[in-house]
Amino acid sequence: MIFEEAIQKLFKHEGYISDDPADSGGLTKYGISQKAYPDLDIKSLTQKEAATIYKRDYWDKCRCDELPDHIRYSVFDFAVNGGVSRAIKTLQSCASVKKDGIIGANTLEASKSVSKERYALERMFFYCQLVRRNQSQAKFLGGWSLRTMDVYNA
């Protein structure tokens, strides 16, 4: 999957504006949060601008073009939903390499052995642990689960 395909799939999950008080990101549009981008006018953000941010700050930082195709979109989507470092550390955990949150040669090589099933399970484990630590996040667990399955099936 190339970025242009991945971003269209992503916008099916992130194609709206929200300002849920339980969401720590605050005002969010196309999945871009005010908390992560405090100097950005979120209300005026266009889909094209959001795609540029996703390419630079998520796809490229996760080195998605270099990941095996079968987990490329899973890592990208989790980077958007759970954070770049979390997505990479989850990949590294699945690949049994040092969890430093940076994709280097060892992670790229080891990622070839990571199944998308294992990655999805680790992602769900993260969400469950998040809810366990903060019960206010329980309202999002169903959506996270459906999204994880949708990404898994993509």
Order of alpha helices (4+ residues) and beta strands (2+ residues): alpha-beta-beta-beta-alpha-alpha-alpha-alpha-alpha-alpha
